[in-house]
Amino acid sequence: METDGDLNPDTDDLPLRANTSHILVRHYALDLSVHFDKKIISGSVVLFLEPRSAGGPKTEDDVGSEAGHCARQRPDNDGTAFESPAEGSRSSGSADAEDFTLVLDCCDLDVSKVEEVDVDSVSAPLGFPPKVASEDTSASSRAAFIQHLLSMPSARWREKHRLFSLCGRGPVARNAGSLGFHTDRWSLQVRKAGVKSPQSFPRIIRIHYVTRPLGGSVRWTKDQDNRECVYTAGSPINNRALFPCQEPPVAMSTWQARVRAPSDCVVLMSGDDQAAPAEDGDTHFLIWNYYVTMPMPASTFTLAVGHWRQVPAETPSAPGKELSLTDYSGMVDDGISCSHGDYPCRFAERSAWSQRVVPHRVFSPVCLLQKAQMGVLKLLPQCLAAAHAVLGVHPFPRLDVLIVPAGFSSLGMASPHLIFLSQSVLCEECPSGLSRLSLSGSRLCHEIAHSWFGLVIGARDWTEEWISEGFATFLEDIIWALAQQLSLQQTAEQFDLKALLRWRRLSDELQNSKEELQILRPNMERTGQVCESGSSMVKHGLNPDKTFMQVHYLKGYFLLRFLASEVGDQQLTDFFRLFVKKYHGQLVLSQVRLRFFFFLQYFSCIHLANCFLSPQLTADQLVMLLELLLEESELSVSSMRALQKAYSLQKQDAEVRHRWCELVVKHAYSQAYCDVEHFLVHDQAMGVYLYGELMVQEDPEQQALARRCLALVQEEMDQSARSVVEEMIL
């Protein structure tokens, strides 16, 4: 069991303690009640667990880089510790030190009980026996049922959701009792006596808990009407003070939530459908049910409860009809298919291709309804349609926008199905034209862009937030210009002005902040690395200065602006859409050579006959391009052919031809073996290494080519070079 012993309390790094290399949460089922009088959320969360393969590869955990502060837990000394608790910890139960421990990210929660859930009553109707003579056989049967549930195909998601609900309400497992647990500052640790491995650990557990009024993930405050509300703060420590979870993004899961709240409140949450509240018996509460079917990191879960009202539409017009934007319903199939795990994916639904404007609503305090109507609701159809024209299919089927209380610490925050906007983006007076709505429009476009870059494609390591923020900053300009239907000249002028303003802001920040906070990849060569259990640290994750810095937004933006200047805005936009089609539903890391990373992805996933790079590249640029392509694991024959044709590679200088020959050998592109033979015969000063490449592939045709070339030139070769080559191939 790993402890906090190696953590330095004087650093500002945030620990991610969950042991995701051993076991993963595949689904969360929350049952919560919101109590404004006590400023707490009480209830339970049911975790559906799946052990990782024994001896399998280590996971590359994602680590978050947004700053925040978490108060230490209050002392609570009841219960019997199963190991020496740290100051301010809580423990219950006892277990052998060698028992397997489930570690969850958790803070500012009072956990009262952890129990194993009995699912026999659910599994029996499906053919899994409720009672088996042997306890070992019974446990195996339950594990088989849970595995059956988790692996149900996406076409049966409604049945899967129903079974999750039934299992979540199941009774405590027979003769199991409460599981032993222990909380410290950053984690909840759960054990079952006698269980020595994750494979034998209970597959469904229920955790009963209460949040704390000052928990770092939950913000209790009053809205602009002076009415009480609560929302998840998200960024400082993500959701670990809302429910025990696995914070590393690699632990992607689905979830569902049943939320009880006062009947005069509205409950907004990340969920596929708009929830229709139901009465909670004779109480003055309503029950709201939400669920998601796309696996996402727990950090993207968002909840808001308050006395907000839906902003009414000005006129009941069909959204987006007035926009003359490209419709991608007839988009040519480019051969790119989904490469993520199985879930009901909108990218695979042809009907979603032409849905330019997804269903949307706007909520705000009563006093801001008119401003929200003019400054947000009126703009949403244009912004959504423009985003679709730029990036294609909307990843999520609906969108709510909430004007959050004045104390919200940024201009906006994007989550699946839900965007928080600051009141600061609203105009003081109702404007007469879109030019007066620039702040709200551009901010809306920024947050909408996060649906693609940040949510449906996430960073595998949170310290690389430039992957989402840099892209969203760059794309907000493109989407907003399209929403305004600017001319090419107006668009260019607006882009230039935005770039100048951002350059001034970046220059000022670089001069007035610590250099260590200015690095886009603070973990450098250790980016994406985790310890054997899967736990890791978020560099500068608790540094309050990091929260307000724009470096990761602006440096990423200027990198993309540079690439656009090299290849053209439209070509780069075309790449964005193809990149999304290839990598949606996945987590990504940036490459060491960030400048050319996205070109690599482009070349690896489309036919190079439509390559957007100019064929008039310099020799050095071609060398760099080919070296980066050599890092790709696979290139198709058609891509190789198009690359050869686009740049006449066999006619370039020796440095370029050398890299081209390496590429030919690596991908066994036999149509260009003549280029390799010509190089080995006529460029002997550079060809020694190439002989080794031909032999190491263990391809008979390539090895025969190497021997044939040596036979042709061995009499005239330098003696030292000949001896090295002969040692390779003879």
N, C-alpha and C positions, 0 to 999 in steps of 0.2 A: 504494500500500500504506500503510495507516495503521499508525503505530507508537505506542509508549508515550510519545512525546515530550510529549503534552499532558496526561499524567497527573501529578498532584502526589503524590509519595510520602508527603507528610505528611498527606494526607486519609485518611478511613476509607471512601471509596467503593470499591466492587468493580467492576472493569471486566468487561463482557461483550464479548468481542472478535469473536465469530463474525460473518462477513459474510453474514447471513441474507437481506439484500435482493438478493444476487447469486445465491446457490445454497443449496439446502436438503438436509439429510440426511433421506431419507424412511424409511430402515430401517437398523438396526444389527444385525449378526450378530457376537456375541462368542464367542470360544473361549478359555477361561481355565483356568488351573491354580492351585490354592491351595497355597502352601508355608508351613506353620507354622514350619518350622525357620529359614527366612530372613525370615519376616514380609513376604512379597511375593506378589503375584498376577502371573503372567506369562501371556503369550499374545498374542492379536491381536483387532482389531475390524475388520470389513469395513463400509464405508460405501456405501450405495446413494444416489447423488446425483441431484438434479434441478435444473437451472438455472432461475432465475426468468425471467419474460418480460422481454425487453429493453425498457427504458423503462416498465416497469410501475409500479404504485403502490408507494410505500415501505411497508415493513412497520412495524407498531407493535409493537416488541419488548416482551416482558415482562421485567421486571427484578426480581430477588429482593431481599428486604429483610431476610433473616435474617443475623445477624452471624457472624463467624468469623475465623480467622487462617490464612494459608497461608505456610509457610516458603519462603524464596527457594531457587531451584534451585542445586544444586552446580555449580561450574565443570566444563566438559567441552569441551575445545577441539579434538577431532578433527573432521575433515571440512573442507570448504571452504564458507564462508558465501556465500549469494547476496545478502546485504546485511549491513551491519555489525551483528553480534549484540550484544545488551546483555550486561551482566555476568551470568555464570551461565547462559549460553545454550548451545545445541547446534545445529549446522548440518550439513547434508550436501548435496552436489550443487551445481550452479551454474545460474543462469538469468539471462536478460535482465531488467533492472529493469522492463520494460513487460509482462512476462508476467503473466497472471492468477494471483492467489494465493487459494487456499482457506484461510480462517482458521478454526481451531477453538479452542474454549475448552479449556485444558489447563494443568495445573501438577502438580509433584511426580511426573512420569512420566519414565522414561528410554526414549525412542523410539529404536529401533535401525534401523528400515527402514520406508519407505513405498513401496508398489508398486501398479502398475495391474494389475487382475485381468482375465484373458482369459476371456470367457464364450462363445466360439464353440462349445465342446463342449456347452454347454447350449442355446444358441439354435438350433443346426442342426436338432435333431429337431422344432422348432416351425415350421420353414419359413424361418428366417433363415440365409442361407448362411454357412458358417464361413470361407470364403476368397473374397475379391473382388479383382479385378485392381488396382483403384485403392485406395490407402490411404484417400483421402477418402471413397470409397464404403463401404469397410469400416467406418470410424469411424461413418458415418451409419447403417449397418445395425445396429451394436452399440447406438447410441443409441436406435434404433427398438425394438430388443428390450427394452431396459431400460424404456423408456416403456410398452411393452406390459405388462411385468411389473408396474410400479407402478400401472397403471390397471386391472388385472384386477378384476372386480367382487367384492364381498364374498362372494357365493354360492360363489365358487371359492377361498376363503381357504386351504383345505388344499393345493391345487395351488400357490398362490402361496407358501405357506410352504415347500413342497418345493423350488421353484425358487430361493428365497432361499438355502436350504441348499446346493444344488448350486453356485450362483454363488459363494457364500462360500468354497467349497473349491476353486474354479477355480485353474488355474496362473497364473503371471505372464504378462502380455500379451506377445506375440511382439515382439522387438526393442524392448521398452519399457524394460526395466531398472528400476532404482530411481528413484523420483521425488525431486526435490530438496526438502528440508525444513529448517526452522529452528524452534527452540523458544526462547521467552523466558519471562519469569516467569509470564505468564498465557495464553500461546497456543502453538499449533502451526500453522505456516504451510507450506503445501505448494504446489509449483509443478511444472509440466511445461514443459520448454524448448520455446519456440515457440508455446505455447498462449496466445492473447491475450484470450480471453473465456470466461466460465463455460459458454457453449453448447458450446465445443470441449474443455472439461476432461473428463478421464476420468470415466465415470459410476459405476464401481465401483473403490474403492481399498481396500487392506489395510494396516493400520498395526500393526507389531509393537512391543511395548513391555513394560515391567515397572513395576509400581507401586513406591513407596518405603515403607519401614516407617513413616515419620512423615507420610505423605501426608494432607492435610487432609480428604479425603473418605472415608478408610478407617480404621477404628479396630481395632487389634490389641490384644487384652486377654485376661483370663481371666474365666471365668464364676464363679458362686457355688460351684461344685464344684471350683474351682481348675484348671479345664481350659481349654486355649487355644481362642479363638474369634476371629472377625473379622466385622465388619458395616459397612455403609456409613453414615457419619455423616449424610450428606444435607444438612442445613440450612446449615452454615457456608458452603461453597462448592459445594454440590450435588455433582455427580458428576465434575467435571473432573479430579480426582486418581484416579479409577477407570478412566476411559477418555476419550480425546479426543472431544469432542462439541460440539454447538451448544447452549449453555445457555439462550439466550432462549426463553421458552415458546412464542413464535410458531412455532418450529421443531418442530412436533409430528411424531412419528414412531412407527413400530412397532419392535419389537425381538425378538430371540431370543438365547438364550445357552446355550452348552454349557460346563458347569462341572465340572472334575475336582477331587475332594477326597478326603482319606483315607477309607477305607471305614467307619470308625467314626463318621463325621460325618454330619450332616444338612445339606442345602443348601436354604435357603428363599429364594424370590425372587418378584418381581412376575411373574406368569404366569397365563394363562387356566386351565390345568389343573394338577392336582397331579402333580409329576414322579415317575416311577418310575425309580429309578437302575439303571444297567446297569454290569456289570463292565468295567473298562478293561484288557483283556488279562490279562497275568500280573502286573500291578502291584497294589499295595495301595490302589488308588484306585477310586472309583466315578464314573460320569459322570451328571450330572443335566442334563436338557434342559427349558428353559422357553421360552415365547413369549407375546407379546401381539398381539392383532389390532386393538385400539383405538388410534389415534394419540394419543400423549400427550407432554408435554415430557420431555426426557431427565432432568431433575431428579427425576422421580418414580420412576425406576429404583431398586430397592432389593435388596440382597443380604445374606444372613447365613449364615455357615458356622460350625458348632460341634458340640459333643458333647451336644446337647440331646436330650431325650426327649419323645415325644408324651404329653400328659396323658391318662390313661385316663378314660373316662366312668364315672360312678357306677353307672348302670343303663342298659341299652340301650333307652331310651324314644324315641319319635318326637319330634323337637325341636319345641317350640313348640305342641304339641297342647293343653297346658293353658291357653293364653292365649286369652281371648275378645276378640280384636282384630278390627278391620274388615278384611275381605278385599276387595281392589280388583280381583279377577279380572273382576268384572262392571262395572268402571268405564265410565261412559258416554263415548263418543268425543266430545271437545270440539272436534274439528277441528284440533288441534295435531299437526303431524307433524314428523319429524326434519328439522332444517335444517343438519346437519353434513355433512361429507364421507362417502363411502361406506365403511362398515365393518360387521361383524356386530354390530348394536346390540341390546341386550337390551330397550330401550324399544320396539322394533318387534316383539318376540316376545310374542305374547299369553300363551304359557305362563309367561313370566317375571312377568306381572302378579300371579299368585296365589302365587308362590314367596316366602312370608313369611320363611323362614329358609334362607339359602343354605348349602351344605356348608361346614363350618368345623372347624378343628383348633386346639389350643393346645399350644405347646411351651415347655419350661422346663428349667432344670437339675434334676437328680435331687432335690436337697435341697429344692426348692420345689414339687415335683409336687403334694403334698396341698393346699398353699395355693392353687396355681394352679387346681386342680380346683374348690375351693369358691369362690374369689374371682373366677374368670374363666370357666372352662368352664361352670359352672352358670348363670352369668348370660347367656352369649352368646345362647342361643335367645330369651330374653325381650327382650334389647336389639335383636337383629336384627329380630324380629317387630314390636316397637314402632316401630323406624325405618321399616319398610315401611309400617306403618299411617299414619305421619305424612307420608312423602315418596314412597311408591309404589315403583316397580320398583327393585330393587337393581342398581346400575350394573355390578357385577362378579359373576361367576358363583360365586366361592368366596372364603373368607377364612381366612388363618392368623394366629394371634396368638402373638407370642414375648415371653417375659419376658427382657428384655435384662440384661446385666451391671450391677452396681451403679454403675459410672461413667457410665452414660447420663445426659445432662445435662437431660432433661426427663421429665415423667410419661408422655408418649406421643408417638408419631409415626405418622401414617397414610400409607400408600402403596397403590397398586393391589394388591389381593389380600393385603396383609400389613400388620399393625399391630405396632409395637414398644410394649411397656408396661414401665414401670419397676417394679421390685420394691416400690417405695414404696407402690403402690396396694394391695398385698396385706395382709390382716389378719394380725396376729401370732398370733391364736387363731382357730380355726374358729368363725365366728359362727352364731347360731341363726336369724337373720332377715335380711331384705334391708336393714333400717335400718343394720346394722353393715357393710354392703357399699357404703355410699354413695360412698366415694372410688373404688373400683374400678368400680362401676356407672356413675357419672357420667362417669368418664374413658373407659370403653369407649364410652358413647353419644357422647361428644365425637368420638372418633376415627372411629367408624362414620359420624357425620354428615359427616365430611370426604369420604366416598365421593361424596357429592352436591356439597357446597360445598368446593371445593379441588382435587378430582381430576377428576370428570366435568364439572364447570364450574370453570374455573381463572381466575385473575386475569391479564389481559393485561399488566399491569405489576406486578412483584413488590412494589413499594413500597405497593401497595394490598392488603396481606395481610388487612386488616380484612374484605374481602369473603369470605374463607374462615374466618378465625378468629372474627370477630364472629358470623357465622352459626352456626358450630359451637358456640360458647359458648351462644348463645341456644337452639339446638335441643337441646343436651344435656339441659337442664332438662325440655323437653317430652317427649323420648323416654324419659328416665329415670323421670319421673312415670308415664308410660303403662306402662312395663315393671313398675313396682311396683303398678300398678292402684290408684292412689290415688283417693280421692273428690275431687270438685271443691273442697271446702273444704281438704282436705289438700294438694291440688295448689297452690292459691292461697297457702297458708301456706308451703309449701316454696319457691315462687317468690319470695315476699317476703323470706324469710330469706336466700336465695341473693343476691338483689339487694342487700340491706343489707351482706352480707359483701363483695361485689364493690365496692360503692361505697366502703367503708372502704379497700379495697386500692387502688382507683384514686386516691382522694384522697391517700393516702400516697405513691403513685408520682409524682403530679403535683407534689407538694411537694419530692420528693427526687431529681428527675432533670432533665436539661437540657431546656429547652423545645423545642429543635430535634428531640429524639427523641420528642416527644409528639404530633407532627403525623401524622395518618392518611394524608395525601397529601403527603409531603415534597417531591415534584417539582412540586407545585401545578399551574400551567397547562402545565407541560412533561410532565405524566404521560402515558406512552405514546409519547413522542417518541423518535426514534433518529436517528443520523446517516445519511448517504446509503448507507453500506455495510450498515447494520442493527445496528452495534455501539452500545453504550450503557453507562451507568454505573448501578450500584445505590447509591442514596443511603444512606450509613451502613452499607453492606453488610459492612464489615470492622470495625465498632465492636463490641468485645466487650460493652459495656454493653447494646446492643440485644437481644442474645440472651435476656436474662433479664427484659426488660420485658414488661408485660402490657397496655400502652395500646391496641394494635391489637385485642386480644381484648375489652377492657372497654368502650372507647368504642363499638366496633361493637355490642357486646351492648346497651348502654344506648340506642343509637339504635333498635335493633329493639324493645326493650322499650317505648320511647316510642310507636312505631308500633302495637304491640299494644294499648297503653292507649287509642289513638285509635279503633281499628277492631275490637278483640277478638282474643283469642288464636286462636280457631278460624278466623276469617276470614284472619288473617295466615298461618296454617298452610296453608290452602287455596291461598293465593297462592304459598307456597313450592313446593308440589307442581306447580302450573301453570308456574311459572318454570322449574323443573327440566325439565319436559317440553319447553318451548320452547327452552331454551339448553343442554341437555346436549350434550357433545362439543365445546363451544366455549369461547373465552376472552372475558372481559368486562372492561369498565372501569366504574367508578362515575361517575355524572354529577356536575357541579359542585354542583348542589343535591341532595346525597345524601339529604336528609330525605324527598324525594318520588320518588326514582329508581325504587324498586321498584313504586310505584303505577303509574308510567308503563308499565313492562313488563306489569303486570297488565292495564291498559286496552288495551294494544295487542295482546294475544293471547287474550282471551276475550270472550264476549258480555257487554256491560255490563248486560244485564238481570239478571244474577246478581251485580252489583257489590256488593262488601262494604263500601264506604264508606257512611256514614250519609247519607241524603238530607237531613238537617238540618244541612248545612254552612253556615257563615257566608258572607257575601258575599266577604270577603277570602280564605277558604279556596277558594271556587269560582274566584276570579280566579287564585289560585296554581295550582290544578288545571288550569284551561284553558290557562294559559301554558305549563305543562309538557307538556301534551298537544300544544300547537303545535309542540313540538320533535320529535314523532314523525313519521317519514316516511310512515306509512300508517295509516289507521283505516278499518275496514270500514263499510259502510252500516248494518249491524245494530248496530254499536257506537255510531255517531253517533245512531241512532234511540233506542237505550236510554239514552244519556247525556242526550239532550234530554228524554226522558220522566221519567227518575229525578229530575231537578232542575228541571223546568219552566223551562228556561233563558230562554225568550222572555218570562217574567214577572219576571225578576230585575232588579236595578238596571242602570244604563247601563254601568258598568264591566264587569259580568259579561256583558251582552249584546254589548258590543263584542268581547270575546274569543271569544264564541260565534260571532259573525259571521265573525271571522277564521278560525276552525276550519272553518266551513261553506264558506268560499271556498277554503281550502287543499285541502280534500278533496272539493271539487265535490259537496257534499251538496245536490242540487237540491231535495229535499223541503223544505228550510228557506230557500230563496232569498227567500221572503216575509218571513222575519225580517230578512234583510239589507236588503230594500227598506224595511221599516218603520223600521229604524234610520237609514238614510240620509235618510229624509224627516223623521223626528221627533227625531233627535238630531244635528242638523247641526254642533253644536259639537265633536263627537267623530268625525265620519264622513269627514273629508278623507283620512286615511290609507287607509281602506277602499276608496276609489275606485282608488287605486293598486294595491291588492291584486287587485281585480277585473280590471284591465287587464293586469297583469304575467303572469297565468296564461295569457294568449293563448287563452282559451276563448271562442268566439263567444257562447255563451249568457250568460256572465258579463259580457263587454264590452257586450252589448246591455242587460243589467240596469243597468250603470253609466250608460250614456247615457240610459236611460229615467228613472232617478232624478234625474239632473241636469236633464233637461227639466222634471220636476215641480217642482223647488225653485229653479231658477236665478234666478227673478225676486226671490225673497226672501232669497237667500244673501248673506252678507257679501262685499263686492267682492273683498277679498284672497283669501278662501277660494275664491270662484268662479274667480278667475284661475288659482289653483294647480290646481284640478280640471280646468278646461278645457285647461290645458297637458298634463295627464295623458291625457285621453281624446280630444282633438280633433286 
